[in-house]
Amino acid sequence: MPPSRPWTARVRDGLVVNWPAKLTALLLSGVLWAAVAAEEPTTQLVPVTLVVQPPPGRTLKGTLPSVQAVYVPADDITDPGTAAAFSHLDAVAVLSRNLASQGLYPAVDPLTSASRLLTPRFVSEEHYRVARETREVLARYEELRDIIAILGIEELSDDERRTAVRARRLQRFLTQPLFATAQFTDIPGQFVPLDETVRGFSEILAGTHDALPEQAFYMVGTIDEVTRKARGLSDAARPPAATAPTAP
């Protein structure tokens, strides 16, 4: 099901700079996923492999000549057949059952997905730094999840607790309203510019928005929308002002 609004690529120095989804823009470095496979609920659980390879004799000017879907047996990325296929690909976007079960859409696993374009040669130094630090925080949070589940977040050190808090906000900020689901959720789909994507994740990593509730980061576009949503949540939670009793 295509987006309700057409997407037009903007090319700068041979690379597309306005990819429609925050997650693919930040962590897959301009690899456009298949809209149907990424947004249709029925295919949300099937890992999708993206191949970016220009035809011989041509240069890549924002085109995506090949998009392939690869089924991963038993969701095991280390399966020999899957690993052999992945080794020949330029980019891989893996859809996660676990993220889908938590309602985190697009359900692309940021830790197992990868792109060869995510290097300072093809993206800015700031983009590369933010993407690398985002993955590091999410990976550290995965290591802490068992401890949190058994002992509680109170048993973590201050640094570990800070990592967990920011990782949960990063996970929710990786979500984005999809055009294909707008008719079911009543939430309009959004495109987010790459510069805004990098700025938003950079501010979360820096702790600028640690005081905001997690709910404010879920299913929004830019980081400015997060702050507006947080204010709305705060106003909704504030008890109504008491009215003075009227005189008899």
Secondary structure, DSSP 8 states (H G I E B T S, - for coil): ---SS-----EETTEE---S-HHHHHHSSS----HHHHH-GGGTTS-EEEE----TT---SS---EEEE---GGG-TT-HHHHHHHTT-SEEE-B-HHHHHTT-SS-B-TTT-EETT-STTTS-HHHHHHHHHHHHHHHHHHHHHHHHHHH-GGGS-HHHHHHHHHHHHHHHHT----GGGHHHH--------HHHHHHHHHHHHTTTTTTS-GGGGTT-SSHHHHHHHHHHHHHHHS----------
